Amino acid sequence: MKLPSVDIVVVGAGAAGGIVAEQLALGGLRVVLLERGRWQKFSETRHDELRSQRTTVLGNAFGPDDEHYVRLAQMPDGSFQKVLPSEGSYNNIAACVGGGTFSYGAMAWRYMERDFRMRSVYGAPEGSSLEDWPLTYQELEPFYTKAEWEIGVSGKAGANPFESPRQKPYPMPPLPFNREAGVLAAAAKRIGLHAFPIPMAINSVPYQGRPGCIACPHCVGFACEVNAKNSTAVTTIPRAIATKHCELRTGCVASRIVMDAGSKASGIEYFQDDKLYEQPCRAVVVSCSATESPRLLFNSATKLFPRGLGNNNDWVGRNLQGHAYSGASGLFEKDLFDGLGPAARVACCDFNHGLPNGLKGGAMIANEFICLPYLYSRTVPPQVPRWGIQHKRFVRENYTRTVGVKGPVQEMPVFESRVELAPDLKDHWGIPSLRISGHRHSHDVEVGKFIAAKCEEWLKEAGAVSTWKSVAGRGVSGGQHQAGTCRMGSDPKTSVVDRNCKIHDLDNVYVVDGSVHVNNGGFNPSLTIQAIAYWASARMVKDLRRGNFRRRW
């Protein structure tokens, strides 16, 4: 069924798509926002630990579901296996209004100046496709500020001595330290580290008509019961709809971008309730994630773009990266658990750059979010049995005495780490599925070892009587911090989109999500995804108006 034309279709109502839809609607453009999931409420999932985004034992509370989706994933022996969204190797992200921001931990980090010019600072390790971004921190800084104030971030400007310059303070004060954070902050000072409150997209005080955090222990992986966690589902998307220029359609699975005979998109085909619709439009914004955005481009192949839109140089789907999380856990003689969430309250940025022995990049390190009992039972020390009476005894006796500290180690992009269409595998709607393959660079492991050792040192200074480290392996990386597969760049031969997120070879198709990241920084990427969404939207509105895309209402 072909529908009446609109100005813009935004595919994906997550961290980026929810912002783009709002900004374009505020600019007077008629927007349709398509989301494959639905608009969820806290009452539907509550505090179901076995369905949270961190465990998925009973399936994903926020989608996608095992009945409709499937992928191929590379196994350690190099073979490929069918995997479902509830399996870790699927590299799942949420499928609901707000996307991952509906259930994320809400750390709201800016990347550092050096993160945007990594190749210039360090050079590219052999086997890496590391490059500089085509934009600078200084250019993006006003949009970081806009994201912090429009989305809502609590934090303390100047508390992190390594942060890059900022125009304005945070709009809200930081969340106060809990018991664990207070002990760690004091220990950091004793060993020369610079501890400070983590910037969080969580209301520390009432903001934008929503209450402050109630310190619920069920935070990361769960919906917020009072909407103090600043998802696009409770911020930009409702504001977009309020303009009356944006229509949100849920349960809509995009199958392909419809192209004319040349390089111009004319609409989107999507399934809703298993019926196929075509939504004509004047421009398309793809904001599906670093796995699903390439999939849509692949499945929109034409005679001019036989490998997929924007993929004549074989860069779509390449350079898949997440974070090589590494760190340590410590066992203390006294209880440090006070049940105040989100437990992640204190961080240090001493090791994001400037590491010894030629190591490149690094990671911020922070205490972990509250690890609920089921997840904790899977993260006990190596010497503790994984089942049986000894396992149960350890969990009962030590749950409230265990502290975790870790960091999202910045990965070196690898061209061979990728998503591509899986041969002879389709989803419920008959849309070709993905195959994920590749590996982390060996350098990520070396940085991970360094970061884990520093985390262990911090825990020991804080009073841990025993510690155990964890370092990411060489397997393909993606998951909730997935990035890099539609890289931003100035040269169409080595990137997919330009610095304004428009696909190089196309007139009116944009990609705005983590897939445009050239590298993923040593931080949670959500605030950078959102800053780029504001950056790209500002240029997009100007371009579409100048190109006579604006419809008269």
MOQUIKA-V198462 format. One record per backbone hydrogen bond with DSSP energy under -1.0 kcal/mol. NH is the residue of the N-H (numbers start at 1). CO is the residue of the C=O. Records with the same first field share a line. If there is no record, write none. Layout:
# MOQUIKA-V198462
NH->CO + CO
This chain:
# MOQUIKA-V198462
3->278
6->280
8->30
9->283
10->32
11->285
12->34
18->14
20->16
21->17
22->18
23->19
24->20
25->21
26->22
27->23
28->25
29->24
31->245
32->8
33->247
34->10
35->249
44->41
45->42
46->42
48->45
49->47
51->48
53->221
55->52
56->52
58->50
59->56
61->51
63->60
69->65
71->83
72->434
73->81
74->436
75->79
78->75
81->73
83->71
87->84
90->87
91->88
95->62
97->38
98->13
99->96
101->98
102->99
103->100
104->100
108->199
116->113
117->114
121->117
122->118
123->119
128->125
129->413
133->116
140->136
141->137
143->140
144->140
145->141
146->142
147->143
148->144
149->145
150->146
151->147
153->148
154->200
155->172
159->156
163->160
172->153
182->178
183->179
184->180
185->181
186->182
187->183
188->184
189->185
190->186
191->187
192->189
193->188
196->347
198->345
200->154
201->106
202->200
203->228
207->210
210->207
213->203
219->217
221->103
222->219
230->201
231->229
234->231
237->232
239->235
240->236
241->237
242->238
244->241
247->31
249->33
251->37
252->35
253->271
255->269
256->269
258->267
260->264
266->258
267->258
268->279
269->256
270->277
271->253
272->275
275->272
277->270
278->1
279->268
281->266
282->7
283->7
284->508
285->9
286->510
287->11
293->289
295->291
296->292
297->293
298->294
299->295
300->297
301->298
302->305
308->305
309->297
311->308
314->311
317->485
318->315
320->417
321->483
324->409
325->323
326->407
327->470
328->405
329->468
330->403
331->466
332->401
336->400
337->400
341->215
347->196
348->365
352->349
359->356
363->351
364->522
365->348
366->406
367->346
368->404
376->372
377->373
378->375
379->376
384->381
392->388
393->389
394->390
395->391
396->392
397->393
398->394
399->395
401->398
403->330
405->328
406->366
407->326
409->407
410->362
417->414
418->437
419->317
420->435
422->433
425->422
427->431
428->68
430->427
433->425
435->420
436->72
437->418
440->474
444->441
446->442
447->443
448->444
449->445
450->446
451->447
452->448
453->449
454->450
455->451
456->452
457->453
458->454
459->455
460->456
461->457
462->458
463->460
464->459
465->331
466->331
468->329
470->327
482->479
483->321
484->514
486->515
488->516
489->497
494->491
496->487
497->487
498->502
501->498
503->509
504->496
506->503
507->263
510->284
511->501
512->286
516->513
517->514
529->525
530->526
531->527
532->528
533->529
534->530
535->531
536->532
537->533
538->534
539->535
540->536
541->537
542->538
543->539
544->540
545->541
546->542
547->543
548->545
549->544
